[in-house]
Amino acid sequence: MADQPTEPAPAVDISQLSLKEASELTLEEKFALCRSVAEECIQDENLRRLLEKKPNPIAYDGFEPSGRMHIAQGVLKALNVNKLTKCGVTFRFWVADWFAQLNNKMGGDLKKIQTVGNYMVEIWKAVGMDMDRVEFLHASEEINKRPDEYWTLVMDIARRNNLKRIVRCSQIMGRAEGDDLSAAQIFYPCMQCADIFFLKADICQLGMDQRKVNVLAREYADDARPKRMKPVILSHPMMPGLLQGQEKMSKSDPNSAIFMEDSEAEVRTKIKKAYCPPGEVEGNPCLSYIQHIVLPWAKQLAVARAEKNGGNIIYTNFEELAADYASGALHPSDLKPALASSINDILQPVRDHFESNAEAKALLKAVKSYKTTR
């Protein structure tokens, strides 16, 4: 029987858990904190058992160094990593430089790809990711250290799956099943599936767009001889683009997202132009930013408005804000400046780092000079 995704975790006040020391967290609190990063978990009972039996599980996320970092990859990822590491999880980032080359990012130039990877690490350090239990491993280096183990895994995964099943995973590369895929892009899902076992990952903590290959890994765990431990899948939600009809942010469209080193003026302009229909909560990217980034990070959103419009108000939970927005009590003309101001506060340490640190400044200059390729 195929794995069925599980519904959100039981109600625990996640905001209060951030005030506790890691050693003070109960099993249920650890479960709730880990579960809160995900829109979907496969499976809840596997996650609870893992946290009960293994004090220091390993989570992984792989990323293609493919251009400037947008706010979802920067802030949302930092939030998720900090929650998991607080629960004793070691988080392994797989700097997927070879994968970016296979997927023709940066025109397939490995040196440029590795420069982008270094830039991304600098951003996470600057924004406030807790690095105590975080490791950055470069695919090109780690695979060459243990090639027999890695390529044996890749070949076994390829042997146990037909081409149709692998092509179904093409979404993980930002491709569609009907795209004209290169041979390298057919190989890519088999490698990404192998990464999970090569890195000894107990938890796959990636976006919903990576779900298919993570499910492939759980299927392979059953098919492998001997069988392997199934990884828990914690899939975080995908942030929409800022413009109408954009289901996800795009690095190739600078107006679709806030980038981590955008200036204050750029942030204000992008939010001002963002799709934000009055009274509509669903499909509203501005409200999505508030729900998934601003409130979890800043714990509040302060809205300044005229007395005739209700006066100043501070929101500390999304449900109250969403209700006011749906009723018309909160208008886009008041919400947007508050959102832009809060995002600018979050991003200021990153701007400061890239301005004051010579190495980081040089990395940003190089990345901005590169042409983003699909």
HELIX and SHEET records of a PDB file:
HELIX    1   1 ILE A   14  LEU A   17  1                                   4    
HELIX    2   2 ALA A   22  GLU A   24  5                                   3    
HELIX    3   3 LEU A   27  ARG A   35  1                                   9    
HELIX    4   4 ASP A   44  LYS A   53  1                                  10    
HELIX    5   5 ILE A   71  ILE A   71  1                                   1    
HELIX    6   6 ALA A   72  LEU A   76  3                                   5    
HELIX    7   7 LYS A   77  LYS A   86  1                                  10    
HELIX    8   8 ASP A   97  LEU A  102  1                                   6    
HELIX    9   9 LYS A  105  GLY A  108  5                                   4    
HELIX   10  10 LEU A  110  VAL A  127  1                                  18    
HELIX   11  11 ALA A  139  LYS A  145  1                                   7    
HELIX   12  12 PRO A  147  ARG A  159  1                                  13    
HELIX   13  13 LEU A  163  VAL A  167  1                                   5    
HELIX   14  14 ARG A  168  MET A  173  5                                   6    
HELIX   15  15 ALA A  183  PHE A  198  1                                  16    
HELIX   16  16 MET A  208  GLN A  210  5                                   3    
HELIX   17  17 ARG A  211  ASP A  223  1                                  13    
HELIX   18  18 PRO A  254  SER A  256  5                                   3    
HELIX   19  19 GLU A  264  LYS A  273  1                                  10    
HELIX   20  20 PRO A  285  TYR A  289  1                                   5    
HELIX   21  21 ILE A  290  VAL A  294  3                                   5    
HELIX   22  22 LEU A  295  ALA A  298  1                                   4    
HELIX   23  23 GLU A  307  ASN A  309  5                                   3    
HELIX   24  24 PHE A  318  SER A  327  1                                  10    
HELIX   25  25 PRO A  332  SER A  356  1                                  25    
HELIX   26  26 ALA A  358  SER A  369  1                                  12    
SHEET    1   A 6 GLU A  40  ILE A  42  0                                        
SHEET    2   A 6 VAL A 232  HIS A 236 -1                                        
SHEET    3   A 6 ILE A 203  GLY A 207  1                                        
SHEET    4   A 6 ILE A  58  PHE A  63  1                                        
SHEET    5   A 6 THR A  90  VAL A  95  1                                        
SHEET    6   A 6 VAL A 134  HIS A 138  1                                        
SHEET    1   B 2 LEU A 301  VAL A 303  0                                        
SHEET    2   B 2 ILE A 313  TYR A 315 -1                                        
END                                                                             
